[in-house]
């Protein structure tokens, strides 16, 4: 039997391809369709580059982290005014003795073409070396290795791809 054969399930007669009923007995033939085309799999996206983040307080490294996920929220774990707990990805509560870091202070976004920083409407602002004070809720590119100051205190982040 050739793959293009159209065999009647009732009488076994071989029918021309494209025929919907058997030419011998009139029985309904199985619906025919073109063989399914198999699309090649989509290429997998490369993982995001690892980003090393140093957190310093008054010139002393207090945390050294490596991230590969897309977004990282920095802030201070606390309870919001409405009673809901705020737990950032990186909790700076212990390093922020002066409480100058907001609960939701800074969002770093790791992308294939670099890092962006977005101040989350913090009370004391966010500053990037060579860029200046960030406009709240506006993503700003961060040069690799630039120092990011949270508030007016001694918390400094350095993110390097």
C-alpha positions as CSV (number, residue, x, y, z in Angstrom):
1,X,0.0,0.0,0.0
2,X,1.3,3.4,-1.0
3,X,1.0,6.3,1.4
4,X,-1.3,8.1,-1.1
5,X,-3.8,5.2,-1.3
6,X,-7.4,5.9,-0.4
7,X,-8.7,2.5,0.8
8,X,-12.4,2.1,1.6
9,X,-12.9,0.9,5.2
10,X,-16.1,-1.0,4.1
11,X,-15.1,-3.0,0.9
12,X,-11.3,-2.5,0.8
13,X,-11.4,-1.0,-2.7
14,X,-8.6,1.4,-3.7
15,X,-10.0,4.8,-4.6
16,X,-8.4,7.8,-6.3
17,X,-7.0,10.4,-3.9
18,X,-9.5,13.2,-3.2
19,X,-12.5,10.9,-3.5
20,X,-15.0,11.3,-0.6
21,X,-17.0,8.2,-1.3
22,X,-16.0,4.7,-2.5
23,X,-16.3,4.2,-6.3
24,X,-17.2,0.5,-5.7
25,X,-19.6,0.5,-2.7
26,X,-20.5,4.2,-2.2
27,X,-19.2,4.1,1.5
28,X,-17.8,7.3,3.0
29,X,-14.1,7.5,2.9
30,X,-12.0,8.9,5.7
31,X,-11.5,12.7,5.3
32,X,-8.1,13.4,3.8
33,X,-5.9,16.3,4.5
34,X,-2.5,17.3,3.7
35,X,0.1,15.9,6.0
36,X,0.6,18.3,8.9
37,X,3.5,20.7,8.4
38,X,5.8,20.8,11.3
39,X,7.1,24.3,11.9
40,X,10.6,24.4,13.3
41,X,10.7,25.4,16.9
42,X,11.2,29.0,17.7
43,X,14.7,29.8,18.7
44,X,15.0,30.0,22.5
45,X,15.9,33.4,23.9
46,X,19.2,33.6,25.6
47,X,19.0,34.0,29.3
48,X,19.4,37.5,30.7
49,X,22.9,38.4,31.5
50,X,23.9,38.0,35.2
51,X,24.1,41.3,37.0
52,X,26.3,41.7,40.0
53,X,25.0,44.2,42.6
54,X,27.1,45.5,45.4
55,X,25.2,47.3,48.2
56,X,27.4,49.6,50.3
57,X,26.7,51.6,53.4
58,X,29.2,54.3,54.2
59,X,31.8,52.7,52.0
60,X,31.5,49.2,53.4
61,X,30.0,46.4,51.3
62,X,27.0,45.0,53.2
63,X,25.5,42.8,50.4
64,X,26.8,41.3,47.2
65,X,24.1,39.8,45.0
66,X,23.9,38.3,41.6
67,X,20.6,38.5,39.7
68,X,19.4,37.1,36.3
69,X,15.7,37.9,36.7
70,X,14.1,40.8,34.9
71,X,13.1,43.1,37.8
72,X,14.5,43.7,41.3
73,X,12.7,45.9,43.8
74,X,14.9,47.5,46.5
75,X,13.4,48.9,49.6
76,X,12.6,48.5,53.3
77,X,10.4,45.7,54.6
78,X,7.6,47.3,56.6
79,X,3.8,47.5,56.8
80,X,2.2,50.0,54.4
81,X,-0.2,52.6,55.7
82,X,-3.1,50.4,54.7
83,X,-1.8,47.5,56.8
84,X,-0.5,45.4,53.9
85,X,3.1,44.1,54.3
86,X,5.7,45.4,51.9
87,X,8.5,42.9,51.2
88,X,10.9,44.1,48.5
89,X,13.2,41.6,46.6
90,X,16.2,43.2,48.4
91,X,15.4,44.3,51.9
92,X,17.6,47.2,53.0
93,X,16.1,47.6,56.5
94,X,19.2,46.5,58.4
95,X,21.6,48.6,56.3
96,X,19.3,51.7,56.4
97,X,19.7,52.8,60.0
98,X,18.5,56.3,59.3
99,X,15.4,55.0,57.5
100,X,16.1,57.1,54.4
101,X,15.2,54.2,52.0
102,X,11.5,54.0,51.2
103,X,9.5,50.7,51.4
104,X,9.4,50.6,47.6
105,X,12.3,52.7,46.7
106,X,14.0,51.6,43.4
107,X,13.1,49.1,40.7
108,X,16.1,47.8,38.6
109,X,15.2,46.2,35.4
110,X,17.7,43.8,33.7
111,X,17.3,43.7,29.9
112,X,19.3,42.2,27.1
113,X,20.7,45.7,26.2
114,X,21.5,46.9,29.8
115,X,19.9,48.0,33.1
116,X,17.3,50.6,33.8
117,X,16.5,52.2,37.1
118,X,13.1,53.6,38.1
119,X,12.6,55.5,41.4
120,X,9.2,54.3,42.8
121,X,8.2,57.6,44.1
122,X,10.6,57.4,47.1
123,X,10.5,60.1,49.7
124,X,14.3,60.9,49.5
125,X,14.9,60.3,45.9
126,X,17.4,58.2,43.9
127,X,20.6,59.5,42.3
128,X,22.8,58.0,39.6
129,X,26.4,59.0,39.3
130,X,26.9,61.0,36.1
131,X,23.1,61.2,35.5
132,X,21.7,63.0,38.5
133,X,18.4,62.7,40.4
134,X,15.9,60.3,38.8
135,X,12.4,61.5,37.9
136,X,10.0,59.3,39.8
137,X,8.3,56.5,37.8
138,X,10.5,57.1,34.8
139,X,12.9,54.4,33.7
140,X,16.5,55.7,33.3
141,X,19.4,53.8,31.7
142,X,22.1,52.9,34.2
143,X,25.7,52.8,32.8
144,X,27.3,49.5,33.9
145,X,29.3,50.1,37.1
146,X,27.6,53.4,37.9
147,X,26.9,54.2,41.5
148,X,23.2,54.5,42.5
149,X,22.5,56.4,45.7
150,X,19.3,55.7,47.5
151,X,18.0,58.8,49.4
152,X,20.4,61.2,51.1
153,X,22.0,58.5,53.3
154,X,24.8,56.1,52.9
155,X,23.2,53.4,50.8
156,X,24.9,53.0,47.4
157,X,24.3,50.3,44.8
158,X,26.7,49.4,42.0
159,X,25.2,47.2,39.3
160,X,27.6,45.6,36.8
161,X,26.7,43.4,33.8
